[in-house]
Structure formats: structure tokens, C-alpha cells
Amino acid sequence: MTAHASPDRAAPAGEAPSTPSQPEPLRAVHTPNFPELLRRLGASLLVTTYQAGKLVMVRDEGDHLNTHFRSFQAPMGLAIEGNRLAIGTSVQVWEYVDVPAVTARLEPPGRHDACFLPRSCHVTGNIQGHEMAWGKGAELWVVNTRFSCLCTLDRSASFTPRWRPPFVTALEPTDRCHLNGLGMVDGRPRYVTALGATDAPAGWRENKARGGIVMDVSSGAVLAHGLSMPHSPRWYAGRLWVCDSGTGTLGMIDPASGRYEAVAAAPGFTRGLDIAANLAFVGLSQVRETAVFSGIAITERLAPSERTCGVCVVDLSAGQPAALLRFEEGVQEVFAVQLLPGRRYPELVNDDAKLLENSFVVPDEALADVPASLRGMSDRNRAGR
């Protein structure tokens, strides 16, 4: 496939601009059709890489993609609902809100259609938080991997445990089953993945190559056994999709029989998934030659030089890869992949002190007291300055 380079045209905040002797940071290439796919969906794409400490904002820029990077401390889980964005990091969960009025102050003028500003930060401690999702009642659900449970956030506590697998007998920080993926249905947690149905500290490691499971949260039942390091369960079009990461595939689980049917193979460790318009955006990691990843099928199927880090788009109708974004350097592992609908060229501000100190959001009822010259032109009736 023909590949187009997709550099970030402006150096991310906190990083020096590129010079002839300094290569573009975290360079990526992609197939020519990737921008058109995002354009068709009217969306951009967010990707986290805890290994590189970056949030990647993949944006359509006509004939190529713009891969824009923001630095975080080991970012993993992402959750998007409306104008809210949550990002899980090593010991915190950050919440951002889109303030469209601020886009007028961004460079280049007239380019951006969203600007996410930080609104709150919740310190969880090192819970090894994996996937996250907004649920009913504006609750943020977090896969608390270290404590082997699903939790929500409470201002008076590090976290509030809400559910854990029936086979896990205690709430303590030893990563008993490596709970990792979360699938929501009708605003409630419904499916989870784990690397083993184990109750001993790090017990999942003994059979990581074939000990993976998919569970039904509502019943506590194990729906599927024998998977290879599964991640990212998703309910879409009446089917349960999951990444069988250790085999480098995307497939479906039959809830009745528990059988896993691979739909497409990808050139990497499949982890991170979002689906829209019958297109599955699947995160790919190269996987390191370490004890955690040793002995899994993908390390035997693909040589290190053949493993890709990036995002593969799979056409679910055909069961074939349709497009590919590949990170050429700086990134070896991807965690979360999330489409950002209705925002084709967003920005996120996390370290521009001047912009943050002079950008405000006030409640709707306070807008009447704000001079017209200071009101932001926003369809969400927010004020920005």
C-alpha cells in the first residue's frame, strides 16, 4: 500500500520545533485513503500510548493526516461523551471539556473546530486503570486492573469499587486476573475481558497465552474461555466484538456457545477498538520481547520487523483491512483508540498557561451578566474569553 507521511505541522507544546538535524517527533505514515475515511465519518481519532507518554490526535488535513501529540504521564483509558473527554494516566483521571469559543484563538486561524480544556483532575493512585467509559447519570466507569474490579470515582475516595469477578475473593492491589477491557450496553457496564479466571496475585501470568476470558457483568458468568490476552469488548450491530490480542486478530464472540470467530488478522497485537459505519478502528502494538509477551501466537506468526504499531481500519463487511496508520518511530505500543465524532480538527490544551489562565466557562444562567463582547459564539451557549 502507498503510504503518505503524516507529521504534526506544529510542534506539540513543550517540544521544540523540528529542524533539519532534528527529525519530526513520533513520525507516522498512512495509506492514502485514511483521511477520506475520517472525512466520511466527520470525525477525528484519538489514540493513547502509555509507552511513549502521549495522546495522539489524528486529524484529516486533506490529502494527508495530521498526527498531533500531547504529553501525559502513561495515558491509557479514554472516554468520550458529548463535550466531555476523560483521560486516565498513571495515578490520575483528567476530565476535559470542549470549549468551542476558544478555537478562535488557536493557530492557524479558522482551522480548529474543537478545543478541549482541563476541567478537573481526580487522583486515584496507581490502580493501573485500563479502559474507561461514561455511563448513565454521568458516571465514569474505570477498569481498576490492580484491584481486579470495576470502579467509579468519588471525590471523598480514591475510587469506589462497584463490581468484581465472582472468582476474585478480595479487594487488594495484586492484579489477580488482569481485568482490562470494558464494553457498555445502554449506558451500563455489560462485558469485560480479563487475562485469566484467577484469584492469586498475578495468577493470570501462568497461562497468559490461552487463559483469557470474556465475562457478562450482569450475571457474573464467563462467556468465553481460552482466549489469548483479550482486550476491548464492544457491542455493535447486535454482536459482541473483541480483540484476541495475542493472536493479532479481531473477532466476534457467540454468547450462547462462547466460541470466538476471528474476522480479520492484523499485523500487530490488537488492543483498542472503536466501531462506526461498519468500520472497526483497531489499535496495533509491536509487542516487546519481554516475559509478559513471550509465548503468544503473534510473536510466532510475525517477526519483530513485521509487527506494526498504529491503527488498522477493518471493513467488517468484507473482513479485510481497509486502511492503515503506522507509527514509524517513538511509539511501539498503543492502548486506547477512540473516534471523536463531529470534530474533524480538535485541539487539546494541557500546558499553555497563558491560554488556560484567560479562558473561562460559566453556567448558562450567568451569561446574561457577561458583556456581549466577551461571549463566545458557541452552539453550546458557553462563554470563552
Secondary structure, DSSP 8 states (H G I E B T S, - for coil): ---EE---SS--TTS---BTTB--TT-EEE-TTHHHHHHHHTEEEEEEETTTTEEEEEEE-SSSEEEEEEE-SS---EEEETTEEEEE-SSEEEEEEE-GGGGGGSSSTT--SEEEEEEEEEE--S--EEEEEE-GGG-EEEEETTTTEEEE--TTSS-EEEE--TT-----SS-SS-EEEEEEETTEEEEEEES-S--STTGGGGGTTT-EEEEETTT--EEEEEESSEEEEEEETTEEEEEEGGGTEEEEE-TTT--EEEEEE-SSEEEEEEEETTEEEEEEE---SSTTTTT-HHHHHS-GGG---EEEEEETTTTEEEEEEEE-SS------EEEEET-SSEEE-SS-HHHHHT-----GGGGGGS-GGG----TT-----
